[in-house]
């Protein structure tokens, strides 16, 4: 009975780990062993309650736009549209990342946070 229970637990753990996918520009960053920390940038959209989420895991984006930092749906490769910052935070936590801290950065020297961005640090959850 103990062997059957152990086998069931191992199967559930393995299947949970295999579904953990955070895809950025076609790359599942959960499969990159060298990536242990990521930066999530939440930027307010102009005249909208939605936010745009970018993930920096140390990738080279060269002269490309920030679109190469957006999170994609693993099934369709379409950009995931997050309803709020907490939607994105919960998404990362559910996919094996642990929240560390947040920093509010005003835009271009503006003293207020309007139009700025908030950056969140996450580390890979140790299983």
N, C-alpha and C positions, 0 to 999 in steps of 0.2 A: 504494500500500500504506500509506503514511504517513497519507493522508487517511482511509482505512478504520479504521486503528488509532485515530486521533484521534477519529473519530466514535463508535467503540465506548467509548472512555474517557469522553467527554462524556455519553453515554447512561447509563453506569453511575453516574457522579457525580450526574447529575440524578435518577436513580431512587432512589439512596441518600438524597439530600436530601429527596425527596418523602415517603419513608417515615418520616422522623424526626418523631415526634409525641410530645409530652408534654402530655397533656390534663388540665387542672385545672378542675373545675366547668364542663365543656363548652367550654373555651377551649384551643386548641392554642397553648401559649406559644411554641413554636418559630416561629410565624408572626407574633409580635409583635416588630417591629423595635426598639421602644423598650425591650424587656426584654433587658438584657445581663448581669444578675446575678440569681441566685435563691438563696433560703435553703431548704434542706431540713431539716425538723425531724423527728428520729427519737425517738419516745417509746415506752418499754417498756410492754407490756401487762401488766396485773395477772395474775399466776399463769399466764403464757404465755411461750413462747420467741419468739413473733412480735413484731414491732414495728409501730407505726402510723406512717405517713409522711405528712407535710404539706409542701406547697410554697407558699412565700410569694414571689410575684413582684411584689408591690406592689399586688395587687388589693384592692378594697374588699370587706370581708366584713360590714361594719356590725355589727348585733347578732346575726348568724347564727353558728352553731356552726362549729367547725373543719372540719366535713364539706365545706365549700366550698373547702377547701385540699387535699383528698385527690386523689391521682392516679387518673384513670379510664382504662379500656381504650378506645382510640379506636374499636374496632369495636362494643362492646356498651354502652359508657358505664358499666359496672359498676366499682366500686372495685377497684383492683389490690391484692391482698394479698401483701405482700412477706414472704419467709421470714426475711430478716435485713436489717440495715443495708447490708451489702455487696451484697445483691441490688438494693436501691434505688440505691446508688451506681453499680453497673455498668449499671443501666437508664438512668440519666441520662447516663453517659459514652457509651453506645451510641447515644443520641439527640442527640448534638451538644453536650454540656455538659462542661466541664473542671473537675475538682475543684481548689479553692484551699486551703481550710483547714477545720478543725473546732473547735468550742468545746463543752465540757461545761458545762451549766448545771444546778445542783442545783434541786430543787423547793422553792419557798417558804422559802428561807433555810436549808434542811437542809444540813448540812455534807457529807453523803455524796451520791453520785450516784444512789443507789437512788431510783427514782420520778422522777428528773429527766429531762432531755432532752439530746440532743446535737444541735447545729446545724451543718450543713455548708454552706459557701458554694461555689457553682459559677458560672462565667462561660461565656458562649456561646462555643463553639469557632469560631475564625475560619477560614473555608474559603478 
